[in-house]
Amino acid sequence: MFVMNNKKIFFSDLDGTLLTKEKKISDKTKKALDDFVSAGNHFAICTGRGLDNVQDVVKELDLDYPGMYLICYNGAQIYDVDAGKDIFRIGVPLDLIPGIFETASEYGIHAHTYTTDSLISPDNGEEMQYYNRVIKRPVVVTETIVSALPEAPCKVIAIELHDLEKLERFRLAIMEKYSDTVTTVYSNPNYLEIFMKEAGKGSAVVRLAKHLDIPVENTIAAGDEQNDISMIEAAGLGIAMLNATDIVKKSANVITKADNDNDGLEEYIRAQI
């Protein structure tokens, strides 16, 4: 006899969503999350950050729950915390990497990519310093990016702090060259994420729900920026933060009454217990 899996899974972005502007989780939101998981449900962090950095966040904020998953690089990697291994990973092919970085150089745009513990870039200038104030990872500076990569990286990120139109022109050039293989999405106005079309936060929602035999209607996803839209739309309940961009709010089923600095998620997590 078939028995419906009644467990739920909550997918949450980190910055601007679960975390305050100080990169912390409030006591009230943390207690709601504790109770949600204690009721037998799953929690998944779903972020553009790399696995090593997310593991640091989990440890620092005491978010290490049983049955937890870390979805990194905008869905390009899904990591099972209990098993200590990936259940999914897809990288940008190494033969595309030189062309992406050459295009970034042509448009005067900073770009970098990732190994398991380092940032790889042709430069360590203003944009890298700005990015690394939060990520805090060693930087390997090299003109031959592929030589520093042991495997295909999950994503490339392009950053422009002053001229957003220039970043958009770069995005259009990348899509003109590589749209059959990669996709691009902004994680904030200054950060352009480049990753494989098979990835994306929305694909991760569907992929992990299927892996856990959880109906999609039992999935909840919360976010605040453009790269969160696909998971908000894919989930059974899509939540936009009060502080989210307008385009994200339009994609959601509900908008929180408070922002990420004022326990915006707390009542919505509790409503799922």
PyMOL commands that set and color helices and strands:
alter all, ss='L'
color gray80, all
select helices_A, chain A and resi 27-38+51-60+73-75+97-106+126-135+145-148+164-178+201-211+216-218+226-234+246-251+266-270
alter helices_A, ss='H'
color red, helices_A
select strands_A, chain A and resi 9-12+42-46+69-72+77-80+85-89+110-114+119-121+139-141+156-159+182-188+191-196+219-223+237-240+254-255
alter strands_A, ss='S'
color yellow, strands_A
deselect
rebuild
show_as cartoon
